[in-house]
Amino acid sequence: MNSIVLSLGNLEKESLSLAKKVEADFSPDLVVYIARGGYLIGETVAGYFNVDNIGIHAEREGGKLKELISPILKCLPQSIKLSLRKIELASGVHKEYKERKIYWDNSDVCLRVLKNKKNILVVDDSVDTGYSMISVLHEIRREVGENVVIKTAAINCWSKSFSIIKTDFFSYEDTIIQTPMSKDSKEYSIFEELYSNRKGI
């Protein structure tokens, strides 16, 4: 199983590379990032296309334990963190909780921005099972109707998600990625500050 660790600088480069892949086939007039993991990617991709970037949340049950132990995980050597991530992915815990609680980052603003958009790109850091992405797409489709083109993009996509959803653009397949958005990243506190100071849309 491949793995990569992306710093803030490397994540920006990967996000620009992803934007160029999108550009070859699609020209979005809005980027929707799946919070929180897709935020920095969405910012870079939206900046590349000079369009708005809005957030949507897809929360699943079962994430509380990871949140509680994240301070411990941060102190572990990278090799152990990767081993634990492999165990997590192989355990099927992500398949256990298919339902997602979907809500907009700032619903009044986001729903206003959505109006009159024709080409929407939804971005995330990694599409693991596909359940978050498919839930988000259903919610966006409910708001915008059938005449809008919606495409999806992620830095990484797991092949096991292909039976749930086809991710249109991705850079890596079946790769564990650690980004500054990962709670065990040494740059997580920087990401937290960037995220808390994000724009209102």
N, C-alpha and C positions, 0 to 999 in steps of 0.2 A: 504494500500500500504506500503510495507516494505521499510526501508531505512537504509543505513549504511554510516558512515564517516570513510574514510581510511586515516591515516597518511602515511608519506613516509615509515616508518617501517612496518606498517600493509600492505601497498600496495605490498611491496616486498614479504612478507609472502604469500599473496593471489596469487601473480604471480608465486611463487614457487609451490604452491598447484595446480595451473592451469597447470603448466609444468608437474607435476607428473600425472595429469589426461591425458594429451596428450601422455605421455610416455607409458602409458598402451596400447595404440592403434596405435601410430604413432611415427616415428623417423624422424623429419625434418632435412634437410641439409641446410636450410635457413629459417630465420624468417623475415617476412615483417610486419612492424608495420604501422598502419594508424595514420598519424601525425595529431595532436600532442598528442592526448589522449592516444594512444597506445604506446608511446615512452618508458616510464619507464617499462611497462609490457614487451614489446618486448626485452628490454635490459636484464631483469632478465631471461626471458624464453630462449633467445639466449645463455646467459651465462650458463644456466643449461645444454643445449645440446651442448655447445661449438661450435656454428656455427655463421656465420655472421648475422647481423641485419641491414636491410635497410628500409628506410622510403618512404611512398607514401602518398600523400595528396588527400583528397576527400572533396572539399569545396562546400557548398551549399549556395544559396542566403538566405538572411533573418537573418544572424547572426550578423549584424553590431550593432543593438540595444543592444544586450546582451553585446557586447564588450564595448559600451559606458557607460552602467550603472554598469559595474562590480565593479568599486571602491565603489559605494554605497552598492551593494550587500554584499561586504566583511564585512561591518560594521553591518549588520543586525544580529539579533539573529538566531541561527541555525534553530529553529522551523519555523520562518518566511521564511527563505530561502527554507526549505523543502516544505512549503505550496506553494510558488511561483513555485517551480520545478514541483509539482503535477499539478498546473494549466497549466503550459507550456506543459506538456505531454498530458493532457486531451484536450488541445485546438486544436490539429490536425495540429499545425503549421509545424511539421516535415514532415507530409504527403503532405503539400502544395507545397513544393519544392523538387521534386523527382530527378531532374537533379543534377549531381555533376560535378565539374571541377576536373579532375584527372591529377595529375602530380607527377613525382618522386622527391624525396628530392634533389638528385644530379644525374641527369639523366645519365650522362656519366658513372659514377662509378656504379650506381645501375644496369644499363642494362648490364654492364660487369660482375657484380657479379651474375646476374640471369642466365648467360650462364652455361649450363651443370648441373644445379640443377635438381633434380628428385623429391624431396619431400619438398614442400613449406608450411609453416604455416603462415597464416595471422592473426595478433592479433590486438585487439582494447580494449578500456576500457569497452564499452557497445554497444551492437547492439540494437538500438532503433527501427527504422523502417525497417532496412535491406538495404535501398537504397545505403548508402555509401559502405557497404560491397560488395553488388552485383556489383556495378560500379567498385570497385577496382579489384574484381575477373575477370571481363571482360577484364580490362586493362592488368593484369598479364597474363591471358590466351592468349591474343593477342601477347604478347612478347615471351612466352615460348612454345606455341603450345599445342597440345592435349595429348602428352605423359607424361606430368608432373602431379603428384598428388598434389592437393592443398587442404588443410584443413583450417578451421577457428576456432578461439578461442577468448573468451572475458571473462572478469570478470563477467559481467551481460548480460543477453539476455532477451529482452521483447518478450512475446509470440505473440504479434501482428506482429512481424517480420517474424514469421514462414511461412507465406504465400508468402513471398518474397525470403527468403533464410533460409536454415537449418544451424544453427551454430553448428559445430561439437563438440566443447568443451566449457563449461561454468560452472561457480561456483554458480551463483545466477540467479534467474528468477524473472522478474517483480519487481525489486528492484531499488530504487533510490540510486545511489552511488555518494558520493562526494569524490573526490580524490584531491591530490595536483595539478592535471592538471586543476581542476575546477577554473575558474577565481575568484570565491568568496571564495576560500580556503585561510586560513591564511598562508599556505605553498606555495602558488602559486609563490611568488618571488623566492623561492629556486628552484622550478621546472623550472622557466624561465631561471635561471642561468645554471642549468644542461642541459637544452635543447639547449641553445645557445652555450654551450661548447661540444656538442655531437661530436662524431667521424665523419669523412668524409663519412662513409658509414652507 
